[in-house]
Amino acid sequence: MSTQGHTRTLFSGGTIITMDKAVATPPVGDVLVENGRIAAIGANLQVADAEVIDARGGIVMPGLVDAHHHMWLGVMRRMMPNVDDLFAYIHVVVEKLGSHYRPLDMYLSTKLTALACLDAGITTVIDACHSSRSSAHTDAALDALDDSGIRALHMVGAAMDKRASSAHIPGDLKRLADNWNHGEGLVRVGLFGQLNVDWWRTARALDMRILTEFIGDLAKLGPEFDEPGLLGPHNIFNHCTRVPEETWKRLAAAGVNVTINPRSDALFGFDDESFAYQQAIDHGLTPALGIDLDTAFGSDLFGEMHALFGQQRSAMRYRRFRGEESVPAPISVQAVLDAATVNGARAAGLQDRIGSLVVGREADLIMVRTDGVAVFPVTDAVGTVVQAVERSNVDIVMVSGEIRKRGGRLIGVDLPKLQTEVNGSLDYLLEVSGYRPEGSSARTKAAA
């Protein structure tokens, strides 16, 4: 899973998207990676002793950042593709199946999701784990992320089912911070704290980031969170749909991070024509994109980019047709790609390390091929990535200088073995829970 012993890798002759507006770079040129970092960007770089990757006919760009994903749901892929009721969803994935998760199921689900993300050009993910049933479950998830080679911020959160206890979580945070939140490691730990002010205080004392899922008419940000040091850039608020104006002002004043999930926000009917992404933009925030869940979708941020572009334009045009004045302008493909890269890096607290191709930053990058019949000719590189590229076009994925996907295939991954293990995990969960998915193909032993 490396660059075959080379400390230098040269991507030669590709179309370059740096996502750094402050630095002028050639539209076609070379990117040199050395010792895990971007060493140079320019035209016709002359480099000795480097592995040369022919990037002609390709786009070299930062890896995508998935800013919100419940990775523990991996074995439940598409189990509820049509669900539109949040509480029906919770009943199945939390009470029926999640309550029976072993650490092994946590490991396999998280690893499956991580590898699928890498395959789709996602190099960093914020893992929103609202199923940290025990220290062993948390350790299993962290081991899966570490084994996969993805960069991740794993957010430890209370399991939502009635059988689980969350009493271990506050005391476990220091152990986790000591083990993971140091040095240059790819995997770090934060808190999925919802609105538990005592947990927030514990996390802040450990300099952890704090994740809260926030739907305006289901949750309220009480005055206790105005305590100095609690609310700030270390906070990540997800969804942020139907949030009242006074709360938006508080979030903006504190400089929090906002993440949205266009497909699942629509699936569950969380959002309306005010549109959370646009509300965040209008209040000076920089919203990032997340996939949210695999129980209806898959680990593919290209789908979220497509949805964001279409939904924002639809929502703003509806407001305009309704007669509103001063309606925000239609979203641009550049703004969409910002949400999928630099804004996600900021949400993870990694804006100085990843999210853009800048000399000195870590080499988290991808190369996408543009010679597919659905892609060429390339007249606008950013538009091509946002509107035309799919996971099958992702040729190379590099995380911190290590190549994880090459020639369109994950490196060092035994997919048949993983498939057998994941199927076994799903068989176990269906058998022990007695749950039978609607529309089941009867593939599993439990459903046969």
PyMOL commands that set and color helices and strands:
alter all, ss='L'
color gray80, all
select helices_A, chain A and resi 71-76+86-100+103-119+135-148+169-180+197-205+223-226+245-254+262-267+276-282+301-321+333-340+342-347+381-387+391-393+415-433
alter helices_A, ss='H'
color red, helices_A
select strands_A, chain A and resi 8-16+28-34+37-42+51-54+58-62+64-69+122-129+151-157+187-192+210-215+235-241+257-260+288-289+365-369+394-399+402-406+409-410
alter strands_A, ss='S'
color yellow, strands_A
deselect
rebuild
show_as cartoon
